[in-house]
Amino acid sequence: MKDVESIMTLAPVIPVLIIDDVAHARPIAEALVAGGLCALEVTLRTPAALEVIREMAKVEGAVVGAGTVLNEHDLYASVQAGARFIVSPGLSESLSRKALASGIPFLPGIATAGDIMRGLDIGLSRFKFFPAIAAGGIPALRALSSPFPRCRFCPTGGITQENAAEWLALDAVPCVGGSWLVPKGAPDRAAIAAAARKAARLP
């Protein structure tokens, strides 16, 4: 995967994963891939996150990325762990330039028109709309995307199986990010695969 567009069009949903136990990494990744979701965002919110990325990267068919990447150190540690794309909750010029220079697909978070304009100045046109619901929901993204027709967005934050289709109906939204697919605790492979299959069928 050489560009972020290819990541965003793998499936309608990118699972956003917060995993505390490395032992859960492969079973979760295998179940999600079996259900049709290949792009997996492992957030750097737990001490185990980098090792989780290493383990998930071994699963055939999985395209594993790092989320909650905040700085250059996070970026390089994620790449060394095997991350194939990078997601950030906000737009930092220094991180954006480092990510672009590294060549890894990069999806920074935006919430305002000013964020988008700064991103465009840096050379970006694909963004995470975050936090999607708290930042104004569908009406906000519809209004934001109108002046920026060449931009595409992955809304994340408050997206559920129930409301995902409404977001995906927007022309500027090729995919959404969601944390509903994998409950906390020991993974139930069958339940995760079933949730992934349902999400993969979203329009």
C-alpha positions in Angstrom: 0.0 0.0 0.0 1.8 3.1 -1.2 -0.8 5.7 -0.7 -3.5 6.5 1.9 -6.3 6.3 -0.8 -5.6 2.6 -1.2 -6.0 2.1 2.6 -9.2 4.1 2.7 -10.8 2.0 -0.1 -9.9 -1.5 1.2 -13.3 -1.7 3.1 -16.0 0.7 4.3 -14.8 0.4 7.9 -11.4 0.6 9.5 -11.5 -1.0 13.0 -10.0 1.2 15.6 -8.4 -1.1 18.2 -7.3 -0.5 21.8 -5.6 -3.7 22.9 -4.0 -4.3 26.3 -2.9 -7.9 25.9 -0.5 -8.9 23.1 -2.0 -12.5 23.3 -5.2 -11.0 21.9 -3.5 -9.5 18.8 -3.5 -12.3 16.3 -6.9 -13.8 17.2 -8.5 -10.3 16.7 -6.7 -9.6 13.5 -7.5 -13.1 12.1 -11.2 -12.7 12.9 -11.4 -9.2 11.4 -9.6 -10.2 8.2 -11.8 -13.3 8.0 -14.8 -11.0 8.2 -13.6 -8.9 5.3 -11.9 -6.0 7.1 -8.2 -5.8 6.2 -7.1 -2.3 7.3 -6.6 -2.4 11.1 -5.8 0.7 13.1 -4.0 -0.2 16.4 -4.0 2.9 18.6 -0.9 3.7 20.6 -2.9 4.0 23.8 -1.6 1.0 25.7 1.9 -0.1 26.6 1.3 -3.2 24.5 0.4 -1.3 21.3 3.7 -1.6 19.4 4.0 -5.4 20.1 0.4 -5.8 19.1 1.2 -4.2 15.7 4.2 -6.6 15.3 1.9 -9.6 16.0 -0.9 -8.4 13.8 1.4 -7.7 10.9 2.2 -11.4 10.8 -1.5 -12.2 9.9 -2.0 -12.9 6.2 -4.2 -10.3 4.6 -3.9 -7.8 7.4 -2.8 -4.2 6.6 -1.9 -3.0 10.0 -1.6 0.7 10.9 -0.8 2.8 14.0 -3.3 5.3 15.4 -2.9 8.0 18.0 0.5 8.8 16.5 1.4 12.1 18.1 5.0 12.9 17.2 8.1 11.8 15.3 9.1 9.2 17.9 5.7 7.5 17.6 5.9 7.6 13.9 9.3 5.9 13.7 8.5 3.4 16.4 5.3 2.4 14.6 7.1 2.0 11.3 9.8 -0.2 13.0 7.0 -2.3 14.5 5.5 -3.0 11.1 2.8 -0.4 10.7 1.9 0.2 7.0 -0.1 3.4 7.6 -0.2 6.1 10.2 -3.2 7.9 11.7 -3.0 11.0 13.9 -5.8 12.5 16.0 -4.8 16.0 14.8 -2.8 17.9 12.2 0.7 18.7 13.2 3.0 20.3 10.5 6.1 18.7 11.9 4.6 15.2 12.1 2.9 15.6 8.7 6.2 16.5 7.0 8.0 13.6 8.7 5.3 11.2 7.6 5.3 12.4 4.0 9.1 12.2 3.9 9.0 8.7 5.1 6.6 7.7 2.3 4.2 5.9 4.6 0.4 6.5 4.0 -0.7 9.1 6.5 -4.1 10.1 7.7 -4.1 13.2 10.0 -7.1 14.3 12.0 -9.0 17.5 11.2 -12.0 19.2 12.7 -12.1 22.7 11.1 -11.7 24.4 7.7 -8.4 25.8 9.0 -7.1 22.3 9.7 -7.9 21.3 6.1 -6.3 24.4 4.6 -3.1 23.7 6.6 -3.1 20.1 5.5 -3.6 21.1 1.8 -0.6 23.5 2.2 1.5 20.6 3.3 0.4 18.5 0.4 -2.3 16.4 2.1 -5.9 15.8 0.8 -7.0 12.7 2.8 -8.0 13.3 6.4 -9.6 11.7 9.5 -12.6 13.8 10.7 -12.2 13.6 14.4 -14.0 13.5 16.8 -16.8 13.0 14.3 -19.9 13.3 16.4 -18.5 15.8 18.9 -17.2 18.0 16.1 -20.7 18.5 14.7 -21.6 15.2 13.0 -22.8 14.7 9.5 -24.0 18.3 9.0 -20.5 19.6 10.0 -18.6 17.3 7.6 -21.1 18.0 4.8 -20.5 21.7 5.2 -16.7 21.3 5.6 -16.3 19.1 2.6 -18.2 21.4 0.2 -15.4 24.0 -0.2 -12.8 21.2 -0.5 -14.1 18.9 -3.3 -10.8 17.1 -3.8 -10.5 16.1 -0.2 -11.8 12.8 1.3 -12.4 12.0 4.9 -12.6 9.0 7.3 -14.9 10.1 10.1 -14.0 8.5 13.5 -15.3 9.1 17.0 -18.9 8.1 17.8 -19.4 6.0 14.6 -21.5 2.9 15.1 -22.9 0.0 13.0 -26.2 1.9 13.2 -25.1 5.3 11.9 -22.1 4.3 9.7 -24.2 4.0 6.5 -25.4 7.6 6.9 -21.7 8.8 6.9 -20.8 6.5 4.0 -23.6 8.1 2.0 -21.6 11.3 1.8 -19.6 11.6 -1.4 -16.5 12.7 0.5 -16.5 9.6 2.8 -15.0 6.4 1.4 -14.7 4.8 4.8 -15.3 5.3 8.5 -13.3 4.4 11.6 -15.0 2.4 14.3 -14.3 0.8 17.7 -17.5 -1.1 18.0 -16.2 -4.3 16.3 -14.0 -5.6 19.1 -15.3 -5.4 22.7 -12.8 -5.3 25.6 -11.6 -8.5 27.1 -10.7 -11.9 25.7 -11.6 -12.0 22.0 -14.6 -13.9 20.8 -13.4 -14.8 17.3 -16.8 -15.8 16.0 -18.5 -12.6 17.3 -15.7 -10.4 15.9 -15.8 -12.1 12.5 -19.6 -11.7 12.4 -19.4 -8.0 13.3 -16.7 -7.6 10.6 -18.8 -9.3 8.0 -21.8 -7.0 8.8 -19.6 -3.9 8.7 -17.9 -5.0 5.4 -21.4 -5.1 3.8 -22.1 -1.5 4.6 -22.8 0.6 1.5 
